[in-house]
């Protein structure tokens, strides 16, 4: 769904980097290099980005 505001393990705020990360990945850049440029160096924070799948556009097709 939405990227969590903070890392589940260490509690650092990470959500502010999501839009930049997503746009650069869509342009074809290497995810590891993008995370390094954004200053996300902890393994726990990096897995939050790499393991996240944005399914919100698919959910918007359905109504309650």
PDB file with one MODEL, atoms N, CA, C and O in Angstrom:
MODEL        1
ATOM      1  N   UNK A   1       0.842  -1.169   0.000  1.00  0.00           N
ATOM      2  CA  UNK A   1       0.000   0.000   0.000  1.00  0.00           C
ATOM      3  C   UNK A   1       0.896   1.244   0.000  1.00  0.00           C
ATOM      4  O   UNK A   1       1.543   1.546  -1.003  1.00  0.00           O
ATOM      5  N   UNK A   2       0.932   1.946   1.099  1.00  0.00           N
ATOM      6  CA  UNK A   2       1.773   3.133   1.210  1.00  0.00           C
ATOM      7  C   UNK A   2       3.055   2.771   1.944  1.00  0.00           C
ATOM      8  O   UNK A   2       3.059   1.890   2.804  1.00  0.00           O
ATOM      9  N   UNK A   3       4.122   3.440   1.610  1.00  0.00           N
ATOM     10  CA  UNK A   3       5.392   3.204   2.305  1.00  0.00           C
ATOM     11  C   UNK A   3       5.228   3.644   3.764  1.00  0.00           C
ATOM     12  O   UNK A   3       4.661   4.704   4.026  1.00  0.00           O
ATOM     13  N   UNK A   4       5.711   2.852   4.703  1.00  0.00           N
ATOM     14  CA  UNK A   4       5.608   3.259   6.118  1.00  0.00           C
ATOM     15  C   UNK A   4       6.387   4.547   6.384  1.00  0.00           C
ATOM     16  O   UNK A   4       7.382   4.832   5.718  1.00  0.00           O
ATOM     17  N   UNK A   5       5.927   5.308   7.350  1.00  0.00           N
ATOM     18  CA  UNK A   5       6.587   6.562   7.705  1.00  0.00           C
ATOM     19  C   UNK A   5       7.972   6.300   8.269  1.00  0.00           C
ATOM     20  O   UNK A   5       8.930   6.998   7.937  1.00  0.00           O
ATOM     21  N   UNK A   6       8.072   5.291   9.125  1.00  0.00           N
ATOM     22  CA  UNK A   6       9.340   4.957   9.775  1.00  0.00           C
ATOM     23  C   UNK A   6       9.721   3.509   9.505  1.00  0.00           C
ATOM     24  O   UNK A   6       8.864   2.671   9.224  1.00  0.00           O
ATOM     25  N   UNK A   7      11.009   3.229   9.592  1.00  0.00           N
ATOM     26  CA  UNK A   7      11.512   1.865   9.453  1.00  0.00           C
ATOM     27  C   UNK A   7      10.972   1.024  10.607  1.00  0.00           C
ATOM     28  O   UNK A   7      10.944   1.477  11.751  1.00  0.00           O
ATOM     29  N   UNK A   8      10.547  -0.192  10.305  1.00  0.00           N
ATOM     30  CA  UNK A   8       9.997  -1.064  11.338  1.00  0.00           C
ATOM     31  C   UNK A   8      11.035  -1.451  12.387  1.00  0.00           C
ATOM     32  O   UNK A   8      10.685  -1.660  13.549  1.00  0.00           O
ATOM     33  N   UNK A   9      12.296  -1.548  11.999  1.00  0.00           N
ATOM     34  CA  UNK A   9      13.328  -2.028  12.914  1.00  0.00           C
ATOM     35  C   UNK A   9      13.976  -0.922  13.740  1.00  0.00           C
ATOM     36  O   UNK A   9      14.025  -1.006  14.967  1.00  0.00           O
ATOM     37  N   UNK A  10      14.473   0.114  13.067  1.00  0.00           N
ATOM     38  CA  UNK A  10      15.241   1.134  13.789  1.00  0.00           C
ATOM     39  C   UNK A  10      14.447   2.399  14.094  1.00  0.00           C
ATOM     40  O   UNK A  10      14.853   3.178  14.957  1.00  0.00           O
ATOM     41  N   UNK A  11      13.340   2.622  13.420  1.00  0.00           N
ATOM     42  CA  UNK A  11      12.509   3.777  13.704  1.00  0.00           C
ATOM     43  C   UNK A  11      12.899   5.058  12.988  1.00  0.00           C
ATOM     44  O   UNK A  11      12.315   6.108  13.257  1.00  0.00           O
ATOM     45  N   UNK A  12      13.869   5.002  12.083  1.00  0.00           N
ATOM     46  CA  UNK A  12      14.247   6.208  11.335  1.00  0.00           C
ATOM     47  C   UNK A  12      13.145   6.581  10.348  1.00  0.00           C
ATOM     48  O   UNK A  12      12.518   5.694   9.768  1.00  0.00           O
ATOM     49  N   UNK A  13      12.898   7.859  10.148  1.00  0.00           N
ATOM     50  CA  UNK A  13      11.916   8.270   9.141  1.00  0.00           C
ATOM     51  C   UNK A  13      12.448   7.979   7.736  1.00  0.00           C
ATOM     52  O   UNK A  13      13.581   8.336   7.411  1.00  0.00           O
ATOM     53  N   UNK A  14      11.631   7.330   6.910  1.00  0.00           N
ATOM     54  CA  UNK A  14      12.073   6.963   5.563  1.00  0.00           C
ATOM     55  C   UNK A  14      11.108   7.407   4.471  1.00  0.00           C
ATOM     56  O   UNK A  14      11.481   7.422   3.298  1.00  0.00           O
ATOM     57  N   UNK A  15       9.895   7.763   4.820  1.00  0.00           N
ATOM     58  CA  UNK A  15       8.870   8.036   3.817  1.00  0.00           C
ATOM     59  C   UNK A  15       9.196   9.238   2.938  1.00  0.00           C
ATOM     60  O   UNK A  15       8.714   9.313   1.808  1.00  0.00           O
ATOM     61  N   UNK A  16       9.990  10.166   3.418  1.00  0.00           N
ATOM     62  CA  UNK A  16      10.291  11.361   2.633  1.00  0.00           C
ATOM     63  C   UNK A  16      11.128  11.042   1.406  1.00  0.00           C
ATOM     64  O   UNK A  16      11.201  11.855   0.484  1.00  0.00           O
ATOM     65  N   UNK A  17      11.757   9.882   1.376  1.00  0.00           N
ATOM     66  CA  UNK A  17      12.597   9.497   0.241  1.00  0.00           C
ATOM     67  C   UNK A  17      11.843   8.697  -0.813  1.00  0.00           C
ATOM     68  O   UNK A  17      12.387   8.462  -1.892  1.00  0.00           O
ATOM     69  N   UNK A  18      10.619   8.272  -0.544  1.00  0.00           N
ATOM     70  CA  UNK A  18       9.919   7.328  -1.415  1.00  0.00           C
ATOM     71  C   UNK A  18       9.679   7.873  -2.822  1.00  0.00           C
ATOM     72  O   UNK A  18       9.966   7.172  -3.792  1.00  0.00           O
ATOM     73  N   UNK A  19       9.173   9.076  -2.968  1.00  0.00           N
ATOM     74  CA  UNK A  19       8.849   9.619  -4.290  1.00  0.00           C
ATOM     75  C   UNK A  19      10.099   9.759  -5.162  1.00  0.00           C
ATOM     76  O   UNK A  19      10.072   9.439  -6.350  1.00  0.00           O
ATOM     77  N   UNK A  20      11.182  10.236  -4.570  1.00  0.00           N
ATOM     78  CA  UNK A  20      12.438  10.374  -5.325  1.00  0.00           C
ATOM     79  C   UNK A  20      12.948   8.996  -5.721  1.00  0.00           C
ATOM     80  O   UNK A  20      13.360   8.788  -6.862  1.00  0.00           O
ATOM     81  N   UNK A  21      12.921   8.059  -4.788  1.00  0.00           N
ATOM     82  CA  UNK A  21      13.368   6.690  -5.059  1.00  0.00           C
ATOM     83  C   UNK A  21      12.554   6.079  -6.199  1.00  0.00           C
ATOM     84  O   UNK A  21      13.120   5.521  -7.139  1.00  0.00           O
ATOM     85  N   UNK A  22      11.238   6.183  -6.114  1.00  0.00           N
ATOM     86  CA  UNK A  22      10.361   5.581  -7.113  1.00  0.00           C
ATOM     87  C   UNK A  22      10.586   6.193  -8.493  1.00  0.00           C
ATOM     88  O   UNK A  22      10.637   5.471  -9.489  1.00  0.00           O
ATOM     89  N   UNK A  23      10.718   7.502  -8.561  1.00  0.00           N
ATOM     90  CA  UNK A  23      10.911   8.143  -9.866  1.00  0.00           C
ATOM     91  C   UNK A  23      12.257   7.772 -10.485  1.00  0.00           C
ATOM     92  O   UNK A  23      12.346   7.573 -11.697  1.00  0.00           O
ATOM     93  N   UNK A  24      13.293   7.677  -9.674  1.00  0.00           N
ATOM     94  CA  UNK A  24      14.608   7.332 -10.211  1.00  0.00           C
ATOM     95  C   UNK A  24      14.684   5.867 -10.627  1.00  0.00           C
ATOM     96  O   UNK A  24      15.371   5.533 -11.593  1.00  0.00           O
ATOM     97  N   UNK A  25      13.992   4.998  -9.914  1.00  0.00           N
ATOM     98  CA  UNK A  25      13.968   3.577 -10.279  1.00  0.00           C
ATOM     99  C   UNK A  25      13.212   3.391 -11.591  1.00  0.00           C
ATOM    100  O   UNK A  25      13.617   2.586 -12.430  1.00  0.00           O
ATOM    101  N   UNK A  26      12.124   4.125 -11.774  1.00  0.00           N
ATOM    102  CA  UNK A  26      11.352   4.034 -13.017  1.00  0.00           C
ATOM    103  C   UNK A  26      12.152   4.519 -14.222  1.00  0.00           C
ATOM    104  O   UNK A  26      11.883   4.108 -15.351  1.00  0.00           O
ATOM    105  N   UNK A  27      13.139   5.395 -13.987  1.00  0.00           N
ATOM    106  CA  UNK A  27      14.006   5.868 -15.070  1.00  0.00           C
ATOM    107  C   UNK A  27      15.100   4.859 -15.401  1.00  0.00           C
ATOM    108  O   UNK A  27      15.824   5.030 -16.381  1.00  0.00           O
ATOM    109  N   UNK A  28      15.225   3.808 -14.588  1.00  0.00           N
ATOM    110  CA  UNK A  28      16.177   2.750 -14.886  1.00  0.00           C
ATOM    111  C   UNK A  28      17.454   2.771 -14.067  1.00  0.00           C
ATOM    112  O   UNK A  28      18.395   2.048 -14.395  1.00  0.00           O
ATOM    113  N   UNK A  29      17.520   3.565 -13.024  1.00  0.00           N
ATOM    114  CA  UNK A  29      18.725   3.615 -12.202  1.00  0.00           C
ATOM    115  C   UNK A  29      18.801   2.401 -11.274  1.00  0.00           C
ATOM    116  O   UNK A  29      17.792   1.751 -10.999  1.00  0.00           O
ATOM    117  N   UNK A  30      19.988   2.113 -10.809  1.00  0.00           N
ATOM    118  CA  UNK A  30      20.231   1.001  -9.896  1.00  0.00           C
ATOM    119  C   UNK A  30      19.675   1.337  -8.509  1.00  0.00           C
ATOM    120  O   UNK A  30      20.000   2.390  -7.960  1.00  0.00           O
ATOM    121  N   UNK A  31      18.834   0.455  -7.927  1.00  0.00           N
ATOM    122  CA  UNK A  31      18.244   0.753  -6.609  1.00  0.00           C
ATOM    123  C   UNK A  31      19.277   0.984  -5.513  1.00  0.00           C
ATOM    124  O   UNK A  31      19.086   1.854  -4.663  1.00  0.00           O
ATOM    125  N   UNK A  32      20.360   0.227  -5.516  1.00  0.00           N
ATOM    126  CA  UNK A  32      21.391   0.404  -4.493  1.00  0.00           C
ATOM    127  C   UNK A  32      22.057   1.764  -4.565  1.00  0.00           C
ATOM    128  O   UNK A  32      22.301   2.398  -3.539  1.00  0.00           O
ATOM    129  N   UNK A  33      22.351   2.210  -5.776  1.00  0.00           N
ATOM    130  CA  UNK A  33      22.990   3.521  -5.952  1.00  0.00           C
ATOM    131  C   UNK A  33      22.038   4.645  -5.549  1.00  0.00           C
ATOM    132  O   UNK A  33      22.461   5.634  -4.950  1.00  0.00           O
ATOM    133  N   UNK A  34      20.755   4.494  -5.876  1.00  0.00           N
ATOM    134  CA  UNK A  34      19.774   5.516  -5.508  1.00  0.00           C
ATOM    135  C   UNK A  34      19.682   5.632  -3.996  1.00  0.00           C
ATOM    136  O   UNK A  34      19.659   6.739  -3.459  1.00  0.00           O
ATOM    137  N   UNK A  35      19.628   4.495  -3.302  1.00  0.00           N
ATOM    138  CA  UNK A  35      19.552   4.518  -1.842  1.00  0.00           C
ATOM    139  C   UNK A  35      20.811   5.121  -1.228  1.00  0.00           C
ATOM    140  O   UNK A  35      20.732   5.838  -0.230  1.00  0.00           O
ATOM    141  N   UNK A  36      21.962   4.839  -1.811  1.00  0.00           N
ATOM    142  CA  UNK A  36      23.201   5.463  -1.331  1.00  0.00           C
ATOM    143  C   UNK A  36      23.151   6.980  -1.495  1.00  0.00           C
ATOM    144  O   UNK A  36      23.538   7.722  -0.592  1.00  0.00           O
ATOM    145  N   UNK A  37      22.672   7.435  -2.653  1.00  0.00           N
ATOM    146  CA  UNK A  37      22.569   8.875  -2.899  1.00  0.00           C
ATOM    147  C   UNK A  37      21.598   9.553  -1.945  1.00  0.00           C
ATOM    148  O   UNK A  37      21.809  10.702  -1.556  1.00  0.00           O
ATOM    149  N   UNK A  38      20.532   8.851  -1.564  1.00  0.00           N
ATOM    150  CA  UNK A  38      19.542   9.411  -0.644  1.00  0.00           C
ATOM    151  C   UNK A  38      19.988   9.354   0.812  1.00  0.00           C
ATOM    152  O   UNK A  38      19.345   9.945   1.680  1.00  0.00           O
ATOM    153  N   UNK A  39      21.080   8.650   1.085  1.00  0.00           N
ATOM    154  CA  UNK A  39      21.582   8.568   2.453  1.00  0.00           C
ATOM    155  C   UNK A  39      20.961   7.457   3.268  1.00  0.00           C
ATOM    156  O   UNK A  39      21.017   7.488   4.498  1.00  0.00           O
ATOM    157  N   UNK A  40      20.369   6.473   2.607  1.00  0.00           N
ATOM    158  CA  UNK A  40      19.777   5.330   3.297  1.00  0.00           C
ATOM    159  C   UNK A  40      20.820   4.218   3.275  1.00  0.00           C
ATOM    160  O   UNK A  40      20.977   3.526   2.269  1.00  0.00           O
ATOM    161  N   UNK A  41      21.536   4.050   4.398  1.00  0.00           N
ATOM    162  CA  UNK A  41      22.645   3.103   4.441  1.00  0.00           C
ATOM    163  C   UNK A  41      22.363   1.874   5.301  1.00  0.00           C
ATOM    164  O   UNK A  41      23.018   0.848   5.117  1.00  0.00           O
ATOM    165  N   UNK A  42      21.432   1.938   6.215  1.00  0.00           N
ATOM    166  CA  UNK A  42      21.138   0.801   7.094  1.00  0.00           C
ATOM    167  C   UNK A  42      20.426  -0.301   6.316  1.00  0.00           C
ATOM    168  O   UNK A  42      19.575  -0.027   5.469  1.00  0.00           O
ATOM    169  N   UNK A  43      20.782  -1.540   6.611  1.00  0.00           N
ATOM    170  CA  UNK A  43      20.160  -2.669   5.930  1.00  0.00           C
ATOM    171  C   UNK A  43      18.659  -2.718   6.188  1.00  0.00           C
ATOM    172  O   UNK A  43      17.878  -3.038   5.292  1.00  0.00           O
ATOM    173  N   UNK A  44      18.262  -2.402   7.408  1.00  0.00           N
ATOM    174  CA  UNK A  44      16.842  -2.487   7.745  1.00  0.00           C
ATOM    175  C   UNK A  44      16.038  -1.440   6.983  1.00  0.00           C
ATOM    176  O   UNK A  44      14.912  -1.712   6.568  1.00  0.00           O
ATOM    177  N   UNK A  45      16.592  -0.263   6.795  1.00  0.00           N
ATOM    178  CA  UNK A  45      15.883   0.786   6.054  1.00  0.00           C
ATOM    179  C   UNK A  45      15.870   0.490   4.558  1.00  0.00           C
ATOM    180  O   UNK A  45      14.886   0.767   3.873  1.00  0.00           O
ATOM    181  N   UNK A  46      16.958  -0.070   4.059  1.00  0.00           N
ATOM    182  CA  UNK A  46      17.042  -0.401   2.637  1.00  0.00           C
ATOM    183  C   UNK A  46      16.031  -1.467   2.259  1.00  0.00           C
ATOM    184  O   UNK A  46      15.459  -1.419   1.171  1.00  0.00           O
ATOM    185  N   UNK A  47      15.803  -2.426   3.139  1.00  0.00           N
ATOM    186  CA  UNK A  47      14.834  -3.485   2.826  1.00  0.00           C
ATOM    187  C   UNK A  47      13.418  -2.952   2.782  1.00  0.00           C
ATOM    188  O   UNK A  47      12.557  -3.524   2.114  1.00  0.00           O
ATOM    189  N   UNK A  48      13.166  -1.852   3.494  1.00  0.00           N
ATOM    190  CA  UNK A  48      11.838  -1.244   3.450  1.00  0.00           C
ATOM    191  C   UNK A  48      11.551  -0.714   2.038  1.00  0.00           C
ATOM    192  O   UNK A  48      10.414  -0.785   1.571  1.00  0.00           O
ATOM    193  N   UNK A  49      12.558  -0.195   1.370  1.00  0.00           N
ATOM    194  CA  UNK A  49      12.377   0.313   0.016  1.00  0.00           C
ATOM    195  C   UNK A  49      12.367  -0.812  -1.012  1.00  0.00           C
ATOM    196  O   UNK A  49      11.489  -0.868  -1.873  1.00  0.00           O
ATOM    197  N   UNK A  50      13.336  -1.696  -0.917  1.00  0.00           N
ATOM    198  CA  UNK A  50      13.478  -2.729  -1.932  1.00  0.00           C
ATOM    199  C   UNK A  50      12.340  -3.749  -1.857  1.00  0.00           C
ATOM    200  O   UNK A  50      11.916  -4.281  -2.883  1.00  0.00           O
ATOM    201  N   UNK A  51      11.851  -4.018  -0.660  1.00  0.00           N
ATOM    202  CA  UNK A  51      10.770  -4.994  -0.507  1.00  0.00           C
ATOM    203  C   UNK A  51       9.379  -4.434  -0.684  1.00  0.00           C
ATOM    204  O   UNK A  51       8.410  -5.194  -0.694  1.00  0.00           O
ATOM    205  N   UNK A  52       9.249  -3.125  -0.825  1.00  0.00           N
ATOM    206  CA  UNK A  52       7.925  -2.501  -0.932  1.00  0.00           C
ATOM    207  C   UNK A  52       7.413  -2.542  -2.367  1.00  0.00           C
ATOM    208  O   UNK A  52       8.152  -2.255  -3.309  1.00  0.00           O
ATOM    209  N   UNK A  53       6.139  -2.901  -2.522  1.00  0.00           N
ATOM    210  CA  UNK A  53       5.475  -2.866  -3.821  1.00  0.00           C
ATOM    211  C   UNK A  53       4.291  -1.924  -3.723  1.00  0.00           C
ATOM    212  O   UNK A  53       3.450  -2.057  -2.833  1.00  0.00           O
ATOM    213  N   UNK A  54       4.231  -0.983  -4.631  1.00  0.00           N
ATOM    214  CA  UNK A  54       3.174   0.028  -4.604  1.00  0.00           C
ATOM    215  C   UNK A  54       1.931  -0.539  -5.295  1.00  0.00           C
ATOM    216  O   UNK A  54       1.872  -0.590  -6.523  1.00  0.00           O
ATOM    217  N   UNK A  55       0.939  -0.965  -4.505  1.00  0.00           N
ATOM    218  CA  UNK A  55      -0.274  -1.547  -5.069  1.00  0.00           C
ATOM    219  C   UNK A  55      -1.456  -0.585  -5.010  1.00  0.00           C
ATOM    220  O   UNK A  55      -2.575  -0.962  -5.358  1.00  0.00           O
ATOM    221  N   UNK A  56      -1.229   0.626  -4.585  1.00  0.00           N
ATOM    222  CA  UNK A  56      -2.318   1.595  -4.474  1.00  0.00           C
ATOM    223  C   UNK A  56      -3.032   1.826  -5.796  1.00  0.00           C
ATOM    224  O   UNK A  56      -4.262   1.882  -5.789  1.00  0.00           O
ATOM    225  N   UNK A  57      -2.346   1.966  -6.944  1.00  0.00           N
ATOM    226  CA  UNK A  57      -3.081   2.164  -8.196  1.00  0.00           C
ATOM    227  C   UNK A  57      -4.040   1.002  -8.510  1.00  0.00           C
ATOM    228  O   UNK A  57      -5.112   1.222  -9.074  1.00  0.00           O
ATOM    229  N   UNK A  58      -3.663  -0.217  -8.149  1.00  0.00           N
ATOM    230  CA  UNK A  58      -4.549  -1.362  -8.382  1.00  0.00           C
ATOM    231  C   UNK A  58      -5.756  -1.320  -7.452  1.00  0.00           C
ATOM    232  O   UNK A  58      -6.856  -1.708  -7.848  1.00  0.00           O
ATOM    233  N   UNK A  59      -5.564  -0.858  -6.235  1.00  0.00           N
ATOM    234  CA  UNK A  59      -6.665  -0.796  -5.282  1.00  0.00           C
ATOM    235  C   UNK A  59      -7.670   0.294  -5.630  1.00  0.00           C
ATOM    236  O   UNK A  59      -8.844   0.187  -5.276  1.00  0.00           O
ATOM    237  N   UNK A  60      -7.227   1.333  -6.312  1.00  0.00           N
ATOM    238  CA  UNK A  60      -8.120   2.427  -6.670  1.00  0.00           C
ATOM    239  C   UNK A  60      -9.136   2.023  -7.736  1.00  0.00           C
ATOM    240  O   UNK A  60     -10.121   2.729  -7.953  1.00  0.00           O
ATOM    241  N   UNK A  61      -8.901   0.886  -8.402  1.00  0.00           N
ATOM    242  CA  UNK A  61      -9.860   0.399  -9.384  1.00  0.00           C
ATOM    243  C   UNK A  61     -11.137  -0.137  -8.737  1.00  0.00           C
ATOM    244  O   UNK A  61     -12.170  -0.241  -9.398  1.00  0.00           O
ATOM    245  N   UNK A  62     -11.071  -0.475  -7.458  1.00  0.00           N
ATOM    246  CA  UNK A  62     -12.207  -1.058  -6.771  1.00  0.00           C
ATOM    247  C   UNK A  62     -12.855  -0.024  -5.862  1.00  0.00           C
ATOM    248  O   UNK A  62     -12.185   0.870  -5.345  1.00  0.00           O
ATOM    249  N   UNK A  63     -14.153  -0.151  -5.673  1.00  0.00           N
ATOM    250  CA  UNK A  63     -14.852   0.742  -4.765  1.00  0.00           C
ATOM    251  C   UNK A  63     -15.540  -0.084  -3.694  1.00  0.00           C
ATOM    252  O   UNK A  63     -15.827  -1.265  -3.890  1.00  0.00           O
ATOM    253  N   UNK A  64     -15.796   0.539  -2.580  1.00  0.00           N
ATOM    254  CA  UNK A  64     -16.431  -0.168  -1.462  1.00  0.00           C
ATOM    255  C   UNK A  64     -17.928  -0.030  -1.560  1.00  0.00           C
ATOM    256  O   UNK A  64     -18.653  -0.553  -0.714  1.00  0.00           O
TER     257      UNK A  64
ENDMDL
END
